[in-house]
Each structure stands twice: as C-alpha cells, then as structure tokens.
Amino acid sequence: AAAYAAFKKLKDKIGVVTPKKLVALTDEEMRACYFTRQKMGYARGLANAILKRKLVLKRLHALPDDEIRMVLKEHKGIGDWSVD
C-alpha cells in the first residue's frame, strides 16, 4: 500500500514516470512523493542505469524472477546520480 501511494504521488507530480523525469526531481520533490533518502538512491541509481544503458528493462522479461532480482540488485543506486 505504501509503495502504491508513493507511485501514485510520483505519477501525479510528473505524469508518465520516466528515468529522465525521475532524475530531474530534487530531494525535496521526491520526499513529497514519500521517498526516503535510501529509496531516492535506489530510484535514481536504477534510472541512471537505464539512461546510461547499463540496464535494459526489455531484456529482463524473459528471465526468471530470481535472475531479475540479481540484475536489479547490481544497480542498488549507491554512487553516481548524475546523468551524462
């Protein structure tokens, strides 16, 4: 329920949720969408991985759930949050 509320709030704020729109948000804007500091890091890390083509979501659909979890865990979001 909490994750859905955060997603709904985020969608209300930026419309269609895209990696580019997500990384453009300030910490304050993300906090207003119920993101904790840790969740901000994860979300920005995944968004940047997608933008930099280090993570291609279309490749995940054919993988078993356990492998998808492993791939996503590789992109925890700790580190570089900037977009080149």
URFEN-V317514 format. One record per backbone hydrogen bond with DSSP energy under -0.5 kcal/mol. CO is the residue of the C=O (numbers start at 1). NH is the residue of the N-H. If there is no record, write none. Layout:
# URFEN-V317514
CO/NH, CO/NH
This chain:
# URFEN-V317514
1/5, 2/6, 3/7, 4/8, 5/9, 6/10, 7/11, 8/12, 9/13, 10/14, 11/15, 16/18, 18/22, 19/23, 20/24, 21/25, 22/25, 26/30, 27/31, 28/32, 29/33, 30/33, 30/35, 31/34, 36/40, 37/41, 38/42, 39/43, 40/44, 41/45, 42/46, 43/47, 44/48, 45/49, 46/50, 47/51, 48/52, 49/54, 49/55, 50/53, 55/57, 56/59, 57/60, 57/61, 60/63, 64/67, 64/68, 65/69, 66/70, 67/71, 68/72, 69/73, 70/74, 71/74, 72/75, 73/76, 77/79
